[in-house]
């Protein structure tokens, strides 16, 4: 199987997983106060840039059921696309030891969704300009808080755990991560030889 087919298959799995998790947990997945557990998958572009497109499609599928309607079908996936592209760019030069880059990556969904989804919810709820501004601040803060809870309670620990799992490192290599990337070697081992858990044992 060539790398393009592997990426396509991987993205299809991620899209299905994102949509399934969102829909299965629908009561907490939509609206101003939401905790989309599926958003934890937004850490993947930090390691695997091509997963961005799986998450974009997954969000598109999940938002078909959004109570907001067509706006969420457009703006939700765009917010996901923006945060995932930023996360992929942040992870491109991660060396496996910097704490700042994983934290910054987890902030991307918080910022993008807080601003875009907060604005969308305010637009659909308020009739007066003054009310819209107040609602934007309120809804934006609520959406950002929900994103932060998911990304920093679940997502951030995973950014440190996943690179230490051999299967995950091999999967990253199979999906075309350049061997020269600082945290992954030609054999699919994370970190440098001096910090590799395999070398320490």
C-alpha positions as CSV (number, residue, x, y, z in Angstrom):
1,X,0.0,0.0,0.0
2,X,1.5,3.3,-1.0
3,X,1.7,6.3,1.3
4,X,-1.2,8.2,-0.4
5,X,-3.6,5.3,0.0
6,X,-2.5,4.8,3.7
7,X,-3.1,8.5,4.3
8,X,-6.5,8.3,2.7
9,X,-7.5,5.3,4.7
10,X,-6.2,6.9,7.9
11,X,-8.2,10.1,7.2
12,X,-11.3,8.1,6.6
13,X,-11.0,6.3,9.9
14,X,-10.4,9.6,11.7
15,X,-13.4,11.2,10.0
16,X,-15.6,8.3,11.0
17,X,-14.3,8.3,14.6
18,X,-14.8,12.0,15.1
19,X,-18.3,11.9,13.7
20,X,-19.2,8.8,15.7
21,X,-17.9,10.2,19.0
22,X,-19.7,13.6,18.4
23,X,-23.0,12.1,17.5
24,X,-22.9,9.4,20.2
25,X,-22.3,12.1,22.8
26,X,-24.7,14.6,21.1
27,X,-26.2,16.1,24.4
28,X,-22.8,17.5,25.2
29,X,-21.5,18.0,21.7
30,X,-23.6,20.9,20.5
31,X,-24.6,24.4,21.7
32,X,-22.8,27.1,23.7
33,X,-21.9,24.8,26.6
34,X,-20.3,21.9,24.9
35,X,-17.7,19.3,25.7
36,X,-16.9,17.6,22.4
37,X,-14.8,14.7,23.5
38,X,-14.1,14.1,19.8
39,X,-12.0,17.3,19.8
40,X,-9.3,15.4,21.6
41,X,-8.4,14.1,18.1
42,X,-7.4,17.6,17.1
43,X,-4.0,16.8,18.7
44,X,-3.3,14.4,15.8
45,X,-2.2,17.0,13.2
46,X,0.6,18.0,15.6
47,X,2.1,14.6,14.8
48,X,0.4,13.6,11.5
49,X,-0.4,16.6,9.4
50,X,-2.6,14.7,6.9
51,X,-5.1,13.9,9.7
52,X,-6.3,17.5,9.3
53,X,-8.4,16.4,6.4
54,X,-10.0,13.5,8.3
55,X,-10.9,15.9,11.1
56,X,-12.3,18.4,8.6
57,X,-14.6,15.8,7.0
58,X,-15.5,14.3,10.4
59,X,-16.6,17.7,11.7
60,X,-18.6,18.3,8.5
61,X,-20.4,14.9,9.0
62,X,-21.0,15.5,12.7
63,X,-22.5,19.0,12.2
64,X,-25.2,17.7,9.8
65,X,-27.1,17.1,13.1
66,X,-26.2,20.5,14.6
67,X,-29.3,22.4,15.9
68,X,-27.8,25.6,14.5
69,X,-28.2,24.3,11.0
70,X,-26.3,25.2,7.8
71,X,-24.1,27.8,9.5
72,X,-22.5,25.2,11.7
73,X,-22.1,22.9,8.7
74,X,-19.9,25.6,7.2
75,X,-18.2,27.4,10.0
76,X,-17.6,24.4,12.3
77,X,-15.5,22.5,9.8
78,X,-13.7,25.7,8.8
79,X,-12.8,26.3,12.5
80,X,-11.5,22.7,12.7
81,X,-9.5,23.1,9.5
82,X,-7.9,26.3,10.7
83,X,-6.9,25.0,14.1
84,X,-5.6,21.7,12.7
85,X,-3.4,23.5,10.1
86,X,-2.0,25.6,12.8
87,X,-1.3,22.6,15.0
88,X,0.4,20.8,12.1
89,X,2.7,23.9,11.6
90,X,3.5,24.0,15.3
91,X,4.4,20.3,15.4
92,X,6.6,20.4,12.3
93,X,9.8,21.2,14.2
94,X,9.0,19.7,17.6
95,X,12.0,17.9,19.0
96,X,10.1,15.7,21.5
97,X,11.2,17.7,24.6
98,X,9.8,21.2,24.2
99,X,6.8,21.7,26.5
100,X,5.7,24.9,24.8
101,X,4.8,23.5,21.4
102,X,2.3,20.8,22.7
103,X,0.6,23.5,24.9
104,X,0.4,25.9,22.0
105,X,-1.0,23.2,19.8
106,X,-3.7,22.4,22.3
107,X,-4.6,26.1,22.4
108,X,-5.4,26.2,18.7
109,X,-8.9,24.5,19.0
110,X,-9.7,26.7,22.0
111,X,-8.9,29.9,20.1
112,X,-10.4,29.0,16.7
113,X,-13.6,27.5,18.1
114,X,-14.0,30.1,20.8
115,X,-13.9,32.9,18.2
116,X,-15.7,31.3,15.2
117,X,-18.3,29.2,17.0
118,X,-18.9,31.9,19.6
119,X,-19.6,34.5,16.8
120,X,-21.8,32.0,15.0
121,X,-23.9,31.3,18.1
122,X,-24.2,35.0,18.9
123,X,-25.3,35.8,15.3
124,X,-28.1,33.2,15.4
125,X,-29.3,34.2,18.9
126,X,-29.2,38.0,19.1
127,X,-31.4,40.6,17.2
128,X,-29.7,43.8,18.3
129,X,-26.0,44.7,17.6
130,X,-25.4,45.4,21.3
131,X,-26.9,42.1,22.3
132,X,-24.8,40.3,19.7
133,X,-21.6,41.7,21.1
134,X,-22.5,40.6,24.6
135,X,-23.6,37.2,23.4
136,X,-20.4,36.8,21.4
137,X,-18.3,37.4,24.6
138,X,-20.5,34.9,26.6
139,X,-20.8,32.2,24.0
140,X,-17.2,32.5,22.9
141,X,-16.0,32.1,26.5
142,X,-18.3,29.1,27.0
143,X,-17.2,27.3,23.9
144,X,-13.5,28.1,24.6
145,X,-13.9,26.8,28.2
146,X,-15.3,23.5,26.9
147,X,-12.6,23.1,24.3
148,X,-9.9,23.9,27.0
149,X,-11.4,21.3,29.3
150,X,-11.2,18.6,26.6
151,X,-7.8,19.6,25.1
152,X,-5.9,20.2,28.4
153,X,-7.4,17.4,30.5
154,X,-7.3,14.7,27.8
155,X,-5.3,16.1,24.8
156,X,-2.2,17.6,26.4
157,X,-1.3,14.4,28.3
158,X,-1.7,12.4,25.1
159,X,0.8,14.7,23.3
160,X,3.5,13.3,25.7
161,X,2.2,9.7,25.9
162,X,1.7,9.0,22.2
163,X,5.3,9.6,21.1
164,X,6.4,7.0,23.6
165,X,4.2,4.3,22.1
166,X,6.1,2.2,19.5
167,X,3.0,1.4,17.5
168,X,2.1,5.1,17.2
169,X,5.7,6.1,16.1
170,X,5.7,3.4,13.4
171,X,2.3,4.6,12.2
172,X,3.6,8.1,11.9
173,X,6.5,6.9,9.7
174,X,4.1,4.8,7.6
175,X,2.0,7.8,7.0
176,X,5.0,9.7,5.5
177,X,6.5,11.7,8.4
178,X,9.9,12.7,7.1
179,X,12.7,10.8,8.9
180,X,14.5,14.1,9.4
181,X,11.7,15.3,11.7
182,X,13.4,15.9,15.1
183,X,11.3,13.5,17.2
184,X,11.2,10.5,14.9
185,X,14.1,8.6,13.5
186,X,14.3,6.4,10.4
187,X,13.4,3.4,12.5
188,X,10.4,5.1,13.9
189,X,11.8,5.8,17.4
190,X,10.8,9.0,19.1
191,X,13.3,11.4,20.7
192,X,17.1,11.3,20.4
193,X,19.1,8.3,21.3
194,X,20.1,9.8,24.6
195,X,16.4,10.2,25.7
196,X,14.8,7.2,24.0
197,X,13.0,5.0,26.6
198,X,14.3,1.9,24.7
199,X,17.9,3.1,25.2
200,X,17.4,3.7,28.9
201,X,16.2,0.2,29.7
